[in-house]
């Protein structure tokens, strides 16, 4: 009797795992679609990107606008943290604890 209960629980857990995997694949597909939709057809050179970025940082009088640079840095950091958060969601807690412990150990050894 206990074996049947365990088998039922495993079946429920398997179904939940399949649902989570499907949701993760859907998120990844949506992210790749967004990435493809934002990319341009014509390749842009580094010089063109740099001149466009510099012109967006300039004020009307020709000086660099520090607020525009800070806003862009905040946006980039926010995007990086969102990606980092997605990576952490897919990582097992034991792996995170192991990496943290190795970091502490390396810090103790090098100091």
Phi, psi and omega per residue, in radians:
X1 nan -0.717 3.135
X2 -1.167 -0.555 3.117
X3 -1.165 -0.653 3.121
X4 -1.165 -0.688 3.111
X5 -1.120 -0.729 3.120
X6 -1.136 -0.713 3.130
X7 -1.122 -0.716 3.103
X8 -1.111 -0.741 3.118
X9 -1.105 -0.718 3.105
X10 -1.126 -0.659 3.111
X11 -1.125 -0.738 3.111
X12 -1.117 -0.766 3.138
X13 -1.126 -0.667 3.109
X14 -1.103 -0.744 3.118
X15 -1.112 -0.735 3.103
X16 -1.114 -0.704 3.116
X17 -1.109 -0.711 3.107
X18 -1.134 -0.656 3.090
X19 -1.142 -0.748 3.112
X20 -1.108 -0.711 3.127
X21 -1.126 -0.725 3.102
X22 -1.106 -0.709 3.118
X23 -1.140 -0.696 3.114
X24 -1.118 -0.757 3.121
X25 -1.114 -0.648 3.098
X26 -1.128 -0.749 3.100
X27 -1.087 -0.768 -3.134
X28 -1.127 -0.701 3.132
X29 -1.134 -0.737 3.118
X30 -1.112 -0.683 3.118
X31 -1.152 -0.725 3.128
X32 -1.197 -0.599 3.071
X33 -1.119 -0.745 3.108
X34 -1.104 -0.688 3.138
X35 -1.137 -0.735 3.120
X36 -1.174 -0.634 -3.113
X37 -1.254 -0.463 -3.137
X38 -1.499 -0.295 -3.136
X39 -1.338 2.588 -3.127
X40 -1.634 2.780 -3.141
X41 -1.299 -0.706 -3.124
X42 -1.504 2.321 3.116
X43 -1.195 2.445 -3.127
X44 -1.870 2.291 -3.126
X45 -1.363 2.861 3.128
X46 -1.105 -0.637 -3.142
X47 -1.140 -0.690 3.123
X48 -1.159 -0.721 3.110
X49 -1.113 -0.743 -3.116
X50 -1.146 -0.763 -3.138
X51 -1.172 -0.638 3.097
X52 -1.170 -0.695 3.139
X53 -1.185 -0.753 3.134
X54 -1.127 -0.684 -3.140
X55 -1.180 -0.520 3.098
X56 -1.296 -0.351 3.137
X57 -1.543 -0.208 -3.053
X58 -1.508 2.493 3.030
X59 -1.506 3.101 -3.114
X60 -1.119 -0.579 -3.113
X61 -1.479 0.050 3.070
X62 1.687 -0.084 3.097
X63 -1.443 2.770 3.108
X64 -1.349 2.355 -3.135
X65 -1.597 1.862 -3.105
X66 -1.141 -0.522 3.136
X67 -1.158 -0.671 3.111
X68 -1.127 -0.686 3.121
X69 -1.164 -0.754 3.108
X70 -1.095 -0.722 3.116
X71 -1.083 -0.722 3.133
X72 -1.188 -0.684 3.087
X73 -1.118 -0.718 3.102
X74 -1.084 -0.740 3.138
X75 -1.127 -0.766 3.118
X76 -1.121 -0.715 3.112
X77 -1.157 -0.676 3.116
X78 -1.103 -0.768 3.110
X79 -1.117 -0.707 3.140
X80 -1.123 -0.755 3.141
X81 -1.142 -0.629 3.084
X82 -1.114 -0.754 3.091
X83 -1.129 -0.692 3.117
X84 -1.132 -0.687 3.106
X85 -1.097 -0.726 3.097
X86 -1.107 -0.674 3.102
X87 -1.131 -0.698 -3.135
X88 -1.199 -0.527 3.127
X89 -1.103 -0.559 -3.095
X90 -1.572 0.040 -3.089
X91 -1.766 2.448 3.112
X92 -1.262 2.512 3.127
X93 -1.034 -0.609 -3.138
X94 -1.133 -0.606 3.096
X95 -1.165 -0.733 3.124
X96 -1.110 -0.725 3.110
X97 -1.134 -0.667 3.113
X98 -1.110 -0.799 3.133
X99 -1.121 -0.733 3.106
X100 -1.078 -0.775 3.123
X101 -1.097 -0.698 3.100
X102 -1.149 -0.619 3.085
X103 -1.131 -0.741 3.103
X104 -1.119 -0.766 3.134
X105 -1.082 -0.766 3.123
X106 -1.118 -0.670 3.104
X107 -1.126 -0.701 3.117
X108 -1.166 -0.687 -3.111
X109 -1.202 -0.722 -3.058
X110 -1.427 -0.267 -3.112
X111 -1.608 nan nan
